[in-house]
Amino acid sequence: MSETVNVRYMVDDVEAAIAWYTTHLGFSLLSSYAPAFADVQRGALRLLLSGPTSSAGRPMPDSVKPGPGGWNRIHLLVDDLNAEVERLRRAGVMFRNDIVTGPGGAQILLIDPSGNVVELFQPARR
């Protein structure tokens, strides 16, 4: 039995985030309470998209306001990284870098409309 993993991303625009994740990365919309919140799912990953007006967007006690960006990221496995990169470049998706290869495989970083990082990873053939 597959257990759902929940990850929250702060986003600037919930509708734009829904469109980006469903159009480019194969997520399905579970629910939308835009402009505050939506959740999308791909396999066992449920991605919570929280806008500035969501409860998760409220300032902390020290007045710091949660926002998008940073280096933590979801890590999505793909079978053919080159084909995915070509498809996404044609669709106008922004990339943070070029494909990087190492002993474990190849990876590239995408940027969602709010500046959150998504990693596509193709494991090395063993």
PEUR-V540994 format. One record per backbone hydrogen bond with DSSP energy under -1.0 kcal/mol. NH is the residue of the N-H (numbers start at 0). CO is the residue of the C=O. E is the energy in kcal/mol with one decimal. If there is no record, write none. Layout:
# PEUR-V540994
NH|CO|E / NH|CO|E
This chain:
# PEUR-V540994
4|43|-3.7 / 6|45|-2.2 / 8|47|-3.2 / 10|49|-2.8 / 16|12|-2.2 / 17|13|-2.7 / 18|14|-2.4 / 19|15|-2.3 / 20|16|-2.7 / 21|17|-2.4 / 22|18|-2.4 / 23|19|-2.5 / 24|20|-1.0 / 26|20|-1.9 / 27|40|-2.8 / 29|38|-2.9 / 30|38|-1.6 / 32|36|-3.7 / 35|32|-1.7 / 37|48|-1.5 / 38|30|-2.3 / 39|46|-2.2 / 40|27|-2.6 / 41|44|-2.4 / 44|41|-2.2 / 45|4|-3.1 / 46|39|-3.0 / 47|6|-3.2 / 48|37|-3.2 / 49|8|-2.6 / 50|35|-3.2 / 53|50|-1.8 / 56|53|-1.1 / 57|54|-1.2 / 59|63|-3.0 / 62|59|-2.5 / 75|118|-3.2 / 77|120|-2.4 / 83|79|-2.1 / 84|80|-2.8 / 85|81|-2.3 / 86|82|-2.4 / 87|83|-2.7 / 88|84|-2.6 / 89|85|-2.1 / 90|86|-1.2 / 91|88|-1.5 / 92|87|-2.4 / 95|108|-2.9 / 99|106|-2.9 / 101|104|-2.7 / 105|121|-2.4 / 106|99|-2.6 / 107|119|-1.7 / 109|117|-3.3 / 110|93|-2.2 / 111|115|-2.8 / 114|111|-2.0 / 117|109|-1.9 / 118|73|-2.7 / 119|107|-2.5 / 120|75|-2.6 / 121|105|-2.8 / 123|103|-2.5
